Amino acid sequence: MSRIDFDPEAVRQLATILAETGLTEIEIESGDGRIRVARQLQAAPVSVQVPVAPSLPAAPAPSVLAVAAVATDDADHPGAVTSPMVGVVYLSPEPGAPNYATPGQAVAAGQTLLLIEAMKTFNQIKAPRAGTLARILVASGQPVEYGEVLAVIE
C-alpha cells in the first residue's frame, strides 16, 4: 500500500474558503498533486405560513422556464465571459471605488471587467474581445463557480 502525502494546512485553507464563500466544493491542482474539498449542505425543513388577503389577486409566479432560457442564452452567447476559477467576485478595485466597467459601456479587448479572489489572490478578469458590455450577471462579493457566466459583451 502506498502512502499519500498531503498538506493539512492547504486542506484547512480550502475548507475555510468553502465556509466563507458558501461554496460546496473546491479543487486545486499543483504539479503532481491535487486537493479536492467538498461538503454537503443539509437544509433543515422549514414550515412557513403566509397569510393571504382574499381581496387581492395573486401575483403571477415568474416562469422557471423563462429564467432557465435566459441563463442558457447567456451561456451560449458568443460574447459570454465565464469564470476561469472558483472564488469571490469584486466589481471594483476596492470598496467605494467605481466599478471597472458598467453595462452599456464600450470595452476594449484586454480591459479589466472585474476581479475574482481565490486563495487570497485577486485575479483580473479581462474582456476577451472589444464591444459593448451588455450585462453583468454577478454582484460584488458573490461566490462564483468555474465556468459560470459573469458578463456578456455584445
PAPASE-748487 format. One record per residue: y, z, x of N, C-alpha, C in turn; residue in one letter; residue number from 1. Coordinates in Angstrom, 3 decimals, always signed. Atoms other than C-alpha are relative to their C-alpha. Last residue first. Layout:
N
REC        n.Y        n.Z        n.X       ca.Y       ca.Z       ca.X        c.Y        c.Z        c.X   res     n
REC          Y          Z          X          Y          Z          X          Y          Z          X     A   NUM
...
This chain:
154
REC        n.Y        n.Z        n.X       ca.Y       ca.Z       ca.X        c.Y        c.Z        c.X   res     n
REC     +0.024     +1.327     +0.659    +42.361    -27.475    -22.202     +0.495     -1.046     +0.985     E   154
REC     -1.097     +0.854     -0.445    +41.528    -24.332    -20.207     -0.165     -1.363     -0.648     I   153
REC     +0.213     +1.427     +0.196    +39.348    -21.721    -21.909     +1.258     -0.742     +0.420     V   152
REC     -1.181     +0.745     +0.424    +39.058    -18.086    -20.872     -0.389     -1.463     -0.186     A   151
REC     -1.193     -0.835     -0.149    +36.551    -15.347    -20.043     +1.230     -0.683     -0.587     L   150
REC     -1.197     +0.831     -0.007    +33.256    -16.903    -21.159     +1.220     +0.904     -0.016     V   149
REC     -0.807     -0.150     +1.211    +30.416    -14.557    -20.186     +1.250     -0.855     +0.111     E   148
REC     +0.073     +1.176     +0.857    +28.186    -15.945    -17.413     +0.813     +0.092     -1.271     G   147
REC     +0.112     +1.265     -0.721    +27.585    -12.562    -15.740     -0.114     -1.143     -1.007     Y   146
REC     +1.310     +0.318     -0.552    +28.600     -9.737    -18.068     +0.077     -1.322     +0.771     E   145
REC     +0.531     +1.347     +0.239    +32.036     -8.345    -18.820     -1.333     -0.163     +0.709     V   144
REC     +1.144     +0.368     -0.835    +33.485     -4.840    -19.215     -0.493     -1.400     -0.371     P   143
REC     +1.259     +0.283     +0.703    +36.932     -4.765    -20.846     -1.117     -0.305     +0.986     Q   142
REC     +0.815     -1.214     +0.033    +39.806     -3.082    -18.998     -1.349     -0.192     -0.662     G   141
REC     -0.068     -0.762     -1.237    +42.242     -5.896    -19.799     -0.772     +1.306     -0.154     S   140
REC     -1.149     -0.894     -0.076    +41.082     -7.812    -22.832     -0.051     +0.747     +1.326     A   139
REC     +0.295     -1.376     -0.401    +38.777    -10.820    -22.906     +1.290     +0.801     +0.037     V   138
REC     +0.961     -0.584     +0.931    +38.779    -14.229    -24.612     -0.388     +1.435     +0.340     L   137
REC     +0.595     -1.036     -0.836    +41.892    -15.707    -23.022     -0.867     +0.807     -0.948     I   136
REC     +0.401     -1.321     +0.506    +42.621    -18.925    -24.863     -0.445     +0.891     +1.140     R   135
REC     +0.060     -0.004     +1.466    +44.268    -22.337    -24.409     -0.273     +1.395     -0.539     A   134
REC     +0.869     -1.128     +0.347    +45.381    -22.080    -20.775     +0.032     +0.149     -1.523     L   133
REC     -0.694     -1.029     +0.772    +46.882    -25.523    -20.322     -0.999     +1.077     -0.365     T   132
REC     -0.069     +0.239     +1.431    +45.546    -27.769    -17.582     +0.834     +1.078     -0.675     G   131
REC     -1.348     -0.090     +0.563    +44.589    -27.780    -13.917     -0.055     -0.294     -1.498     A   130
REC     -0.691     +1.282     +0.130    +40.997    -27.110    -12.888     +1.395     +0.235     -0.569     R   129
REC     +0.797     +1.033     -0.662    +38.669    -24.309    -11.808     +0.665     -1.372     -0.057     P   128
REC     +0.172     +1.146     +0.889    +41.375    -21.725    -12.606     -0.802     -1.078     +0.733     A   127
REC     -1.004     +1.069     -0.058    +40.851    -18.734    -10.354     -0.337     -1.127     -0.966     K   126
REC     +0.639     +1.092     +0.724    +39.035    -15.453    -10.856     +1.070     -1.070     -0.150     I   125
REC     -0.867     +0.913     +0.742    +40.245    -13.067     -8.175     -0.842     -1.068     -0.675     Q   124
REC     +0.292     +1.407     -0.271    +37.750    -10.368     -7.213     +0.896     -0.876     -0.862     N   123
REC     -0.671     +0.855     +0.975    +38.834     -6.725     -7.027     -0.167     -1.447     +0.424     F   122
REC     -0.657     +1.144     -0.620    +36.300     -4.600     -5.131     +0.607     -0.862     -1.103     T   121
REC     -1.292     -0.434     -0.549    +35.287     -1.093     -6.260     +0.726     -1.106     +0.769     K   120
REC     +0.296     -0.818     -1.183    +31.678     -2.272     -6.812     +1.288     +0.366     +0.746     M   119
REC     +1.441     -0.238     -0.125    +32.897     -4.951     -9.219     -0.225     +0.749     +1.297     A   118
REC     +0.345     -1.067     -0.936    +36.463     -5.325    -10.444     -1.508     +0.214     -0.057     E   117
REC     +1.187     -0.733     +0.435    +37.139     -8.674    -12.049     -0.302     +1.024     +1.086     I   116
REC     +0.816     -0.667     -1.014    +40.658    -10.054    -11.723     -1.246     +0.565     -0.655     L   115
REC     +0.278     -1.420     +0.244    +42.552    -12.579    -13.832     -0.802     +0.558     +1.153     L   114
REC     -0.109     -0.240     +1.435    +43.864    -16.162    -14.012     -0.155     +1.482     -0.334     L   113
REC     +0.690     -1.203     +0.465    +44.568    -16.778    -10.314     +0.274     +0.204     -1.486     T   112
REC     -0.921     -1.085     +0.370    +45.684    -20.381     -9.719     -0.804     +1.189     -0.530     Q   111
REC     -0.060     -1.014     -1.037    +43.079    -22.538     -7.959     +0.948     +1.153     -0.290     G   110
REC     +1.328     -0.265     -0.559    +43.689    -25.593    -10.119     +0.146     +0.996     +1.136     A   109
REC     +0.415     +0.936     -1.048    +47.144    -25.245    -11.631     -1.404     +0.361     +0.458     A   108
REC     +0.575     -0.614     -1.202    +47.896    -23.527    -14.924     -0.428     -1.093     +0.966     V   107
REC     +0.635     +0.994     -0.867    +50.208    -24.550    -17.772     -0.501     +0.717     +1.242     A   106
REC     -0.608     +0.244     -1.308    +50.886    -21.613    -20.093     -0.769     -1.088     +0.744     Q   105
REC     -1.076     +0.971     +0.179    +49.877    -21.734    -23.756     +0.670     -0.378     +1.314     G   104
REC     +0.351     +1.182     +0.788    +47.803    -18.573    -23.455     +1.219     -0.882     -0.246     P   103
REC     -0.010     -0.269     +1.438    +49.136    -16.267    -20.730     -0.387     -1.262     -0.752     T   102
REC     -0.187     +1.202     +0.814    +48.509    -16.161    -16.975     -0.059     +0.405     -1.468     A   101
REC     +0.052     +1.160     -0.893    +48.579    -13.567    -14.184     +0.294     -1.282     -0.775     Y   100
REC     +1.316     +0.624     -0.166    +49.640    -10.936    -16.715     +0.102     -1.182     +0.958     N    99
REC     +0.314     +1.130     +0.889    +52.959     -9.161    -16.177     -1.380     -0.569     +0.318     P    98
REC     -0.446     +1.286     -0.567    +52.853     -5.805    -14.359     -0.319     -1.113     -0.987     A    97
REC     -1.424     +0.215     +0.258    +52.608     -2.542    -16.324     +0.543     -1.306     +0.549     G    96
REC     -0.471     -0.404     +1.334    +49.243     -1.595    -14.824     +1.518     -0.183     -0.124     P    95
REC     -0.088     -1.461     +0.093    +48.485     -3.599    -11.668     +0.520     +0.368     -1.384     E    94
REC     +0.328     -0.584     -1.301    +47.569     -7.176    -10.682     +0.047     +1.529     +0.015     P    93
REC     -1.191     -0.073     -0.840    +47.417     -8.286    -14.322     -0.360     +0.692     +1.315     S    92
REC     -0.809     +1.202     +0.196    +44.617     -9.482    -16.637     +1.257     -0.024     +0.864     L    91
REC     -1.400     -0.412     +0.013    +42.032     -6.945    -15.450     +0.842     -1.275     -0.051     Y    90
REC     -1.077     +0.983     -0.080    +38.364     -7.481    -16.252     +1.361     +0.686     +0.019     V    89
REC     -1.054     -0.332     +0.956    +35.594     -4.966    -15.485     +1.169     -0.943     +0.243     V    88
REC     -1.087     -0.872     -0.444    +32.373     -5.995    -13.785     +0.962     +0.294     -1.124     G    87
REC     -0.141     -1.109     +0.935    +29.284     -8.186    -13.869     +1.120     +0.881     +0.521     V    86
REC     +0.595     -1.295     -0.332    +29.658    -11.397    -11.895     +0.148     +0.976     -1.157     M    85
REC     +1.012     +0.197     -1.035    +30.649    -15.083    -11.859     -0.744     +1.300     +0.337     P    84
REC     +0.037     -1.085     -0.977    +32.417    -14.684    -15.202     -1.097     -0.256     +1.031     S    83
REC     +1.002     -1.043     +0.209    +32.940    -17.963    -17.006     +0.025     +1.025     +1.129     T    82
REC     +0.007     -0.743     -1.255    +35.998    -20.220    -17.314     -0.937     +1.184     -0.215     V    81
REC     +0.362     -1.421     +0.066    +35.370    -22.714    -20.118     -0.014     +0.599     +1.402     A    80
REC     -1.007     -0.806     -0.701    +37.246    -26.002    -19.652     -0.287     +1.483     -0.039     G    79
REC     -0.042     +0.390     -1.416    +34.274    -28.244    -20.507     +1.019     +0.802     +0.815     P    78
REC     -1.261     +0.686     -0.304    +33.776    -26.282    -23.749     +0.049     -0.355     +1.489     H    77
REC     +0.283     +1.411     -0.260    +30.108    -25.411    -24.362     +1.244     -0.786     +0.401     D    76
REC     +0.975     +0.073     -1.097    +30.643    -21.645    -24.039     -0.287     -1.451     +0.384     A    75
REC     -0.664     -0.386     -1.243    +33.823    -21.839    -26.153     -0.959     -0.128     +1.189     D    74
REC     -0.944     +1.049     -0.357    +32.061    -23.808    -28.908     +0.686     +0.318     +1.319     D    73
REC     +0.786     +1.103     -0.540    +29.171    -21.334    -28.898     +0.921     -1.128     +0.432     T    72
REC     +0.502     -0.425     -1.304    +31.572    -18.406    -29.330     -0.798     -1.113     +0.664     A    71
REC     -1.138     -0.009     -0.911    +33.401    -20.243    -32.142     -0.466     +0.388     +1.396     V    70
REC     -0.346     +1.393     -0.298    +30.090    -21.054    -33.875     +1.162     -0.066     +0.975     A    69
REC     +0.977     +0.513     -0.950    +28.946    -17.440    -33.623     +0.331     -1.431     +0.391     A    68
REC     -0.267     -0.659     -1.269    +32.156    -16.251    -35.297     -0.961     -0.522     +1.059     V    67
REC     -1.246     +0.556     -0.518    +31.752    -18.832    -38.085     +0.328     +0.606     +1.357     A    66
REC     +0.266     +1.344     -0.519    +28.092    -17.902    -38.554     +1.254     -0.623     +0.585     L    65
REC     +0.635     -0.165     -1.308    +28.987    -14.232    -38.851     -0.273     -1.364     +0.606     V    64
REC     +1.267     +0.707     -0.153    +31.346    -15.113    -41.685     -0.533     +0.162     +1.413     S    63
REC     -0.084     +1.139     -0.910    +34.018    -12.523    -42.177     -1.388     -0.608     +0.198     P    62
REC     +0.487     -0.364     -1.333    +33.446    -10.388    -45.276     +0.125     -1.210     +0.914     A    61
REC     +1.156     +0.768     -0.461    +35.583    -11.280    -48.280     -0.372     +0.411     +1.430     P    60
REC     -0.424     +1.035     -0.940    +37.854     -8.447    -49.375     -1.237     -0.768     +0.464     A    59
REC     +0.539     -0.147     -1.345    +36.602     -6.573    -52.419     +0.463     -1.156     +0.874     A    58
REC     +1.082     +0.938     -0.308    +38.869     -6.713    -55.452     -0.447     +0.194     +1.456     P    57
REC     -0.329     +0.966     -1.044    +40.831     -3.525    -56.067     -1.159     -0.957     +0.218     L    56
REC     -1.022     +0.926     +0.466    +40.578     -1.689    -59.421     +0.356     -1.057     +1.039     S    55
REC     +0.511     +1.020     +0.908    +37.221     -0.065    -58.626     +1.042     -1.025     -0.421     P    54
REC     -0.896     -0.024     +1.156    +38.552     +1.733    -55.515     -0.435     -1.109     -0.956     A    53
REC     -0.470     +1.328     +0.361    +35.590     +2.136    -53.205     +0.871     +0.121     -1.248     V    52
REC     -0.356     +0.142     +1.410    +34.924     +5.439    -51.484     +0.585     -1.385     -0.261     P    51
REC     -1.381     +0.405     +0.143    +33.244     +4.973    -48.124     +0.309     -0.117     -1.484     V    50
REC     -0.273     +0.335     +1.390    +30.052     +6.837    -47.372     +1.489     -0.274     -0.128     Q    49
REC     -1.408     -0.063     +0.364    +28.967     +6.737    -43.773     +0.127     -0.401     -1.456     V    48
REC     -0.146     +0.271     +1.423    +25.482     +7.528    -42.547     +1.458     +0.196     -0.361     S    47
REC     -1.257     -0.470     +0.564    +24.923     +7.253    -38.826     +0.038     -0.389     -1.471     V    46
REC     -0.273     +0.540     +1.327    +21.573     +6.981    -37.106     +1.259     +0.640     -0.582     P    45
REC     +0.429     -0.947     +1.022    +21.910     +7.903    -33.443     +0.293     -0.608     -1.366     A    44
REC     -1.018     -0.387     +0.964    +22.203     +4.953    -31.130     -0.602     +0.954     -1.021     A    43
REC     +0.635     -0.366     +1.250    +19.876     +4.783    -28.201     +1.075     +0.516     -0.930     Q    42
REC     -0.871     -0.799     +0.856    +21.260     +2.877    -25.276     -0.745     +0.291     -1.283     L    41
REC     +0.078     +0.329     +1.416    +18.682     +1.733    -22.794     +0.921     +0.928     -0.755     Q    40
REC     +0.156     -1.149     +0.892    +19.454     +1.753    -19.108     -0.068     -0.497     -1.419     R    39
REC     -0.151     +0.296     +1.426    +19.139     -0.716    -16.279     -0.161     +1.287     -0.784     A    38
REC     -0.050     -1.257     +0.750    +19.550     -0.579    -12.510     +0.264     -0.368     -1.450     V    37
REC     -0.315     +0.212     +1.423    +18.491     -3.546    -10.386     -0.080     +1.359     -0.678     R    36
REC     +0.048     -1.232     +0.785    +18.529     -3.419     -6.576     +0.438     -0.338     -1.417     I    35
REC     -0.596     +0.157     +1.321    +17.653     -6.418     -4.387     -0.167     +1.327     -0.738     R    34
REC     +0.160     -1.039     +1.012    +16.870     -6.550     -0.725     +0.709     -0.317     -1.302     G    33
REC     +1.361     -0.008     +0.517    +16.186     -9.368     +1.732     -0.187     +0.984     -1.141     D    32
REC     +1.018     +0.318     -1.000    +19.856    -10.121     +2.396     -1.375     -0.082     -0.637     G    31
REC     -0.601     +0.075     -1.321    +21.901     -8.460     -0.300     -1.106     -0.249     +1.016     S    30
REC     +0.947     +0.560     -0.950    +21.213     -8.673     -4.008     +0.722     -0.150     +1.326     E    29
REC     -0.642     +0.541     -1.204    +22.901     -6.655     -6.707     -1.090     -0.480     +0.934     I    28
REC     +0.905     +0.360     -1.091    +21.799     -6.007    -10.287     +0.820     -0.524     +1.168     E    27
REC     -0.745     +0.559     -1.130    +23.459     -4.338    -13.259     -0.992     -0.256     +1.127     I    26
REC     +0.795     +0.465     -1.130    +22.170     -3.472    -16.730     +0.916     -0.547     +1.076     E    25
REC     +1.373     -0.481     +0.103    +23.317     -1.699    -19.877     -0.850     -0.400     +1.195     T    24
REC     +0.982     +1.068     -0.145    +27.080     -1.929    -19.413     -1.406     +0.583     -0.085     L    23
REC     +0.745     +0.162     +1.240    +29.273     +0.855    -20.802     -1.016     -1.126     +0.065     G    22
REC     -0.336     +1.247     +0.687    +31.761     +0.401    -17.984     -0.704     -0.180     -1.333     T    21
REC     -1.441     +0.197     +0.148    +31.875     +3.919    -16.540     +0.341     -1.213     -0.859     E    20
REC     -0.560     -1.040     +0.862    +28.196     +4.756    -17.146     +1.485     -0.236     -0.264     A    19
REC     +0.551     +0.167     +1.350    +26.902     +1.472    -15.753     +0.643     +1.002     -0.949     L    18
REC     -0.677     +1.171     +0.581    +29.270     +1.749    -12.760     -0.505     -0.236     -1.419     I    17
REC     -1.358     -0.431     +0.350    +27.958     +5.266    -12.078     +0.772     -1.145     -0.643     T    16
REC     +0.133     -0.796     +1.224    +24.367     +3.982    -12.193     +1.367     +0.494     -0.466     A    15
REC     +0.252     +0.933     +1.098    +25.305     +1.293     -9.656     -0.130     +0.745     -1.319     L    14
REC     -1.241     +0.731     +0.250    +26.839     +3.910     -7.360     -0.166     -0.983     -1.159     Q    13
REC     -0.942     -0.918     +0.667    +23.770     +6.166     -7.677     +1.303     -0.716     -0.349     R    12
REC     +0.499     -0.156     +1.370    +21.449     +3.227     -6.853     +0.941     +0.913     -0.786     V    11
REC     -0.320     +1.246     +0.701    +23.575     +2.409     -3.797     -0.455     +0.076     -1.449     A    10
REC     -1.440     -0.042     +0.278    +23.398     +6.072     -2.715     +0.428     -1.269     -0.739     E     9
REC     -0.253     -0.796     +1.207    +19.592     +6.052     -3.065     +1.492     +0.042     -0.367     P     8
REC     -1.164     -0.848     -0.252    +19.356     +3.166     -0.563     +0.313     +0.791     -1.265     D     7
REC     -1.161     +0.278     +0.823    +15.897     +1.632     -0.758     +1.081     +1.013     +0.311     F     6
REC     -1.194     -0.754     -0.371    +12.836     +1.289     +1.434     +1.139     -0.386     -0.933     D     5
REC     -1.232     +0.715     +0.314     +9.596     +0.111     -0.187     +1.168     +0.908     +0.365     I     4
REC     -1.086     -0.912     +0.374     +6.381     +1.339     +1.419     +1.262     -0.824     -0.221     R     3
REC     -1.196     +0.071     -0.821     +3.387     -0.973     +1.463     +1.075     +0.927     -0.554     S     2
REC     -1.174     +0.000     +0.848     +0.000     +0.000     +0.000     +1.237     +0.000     +0.893     M     1
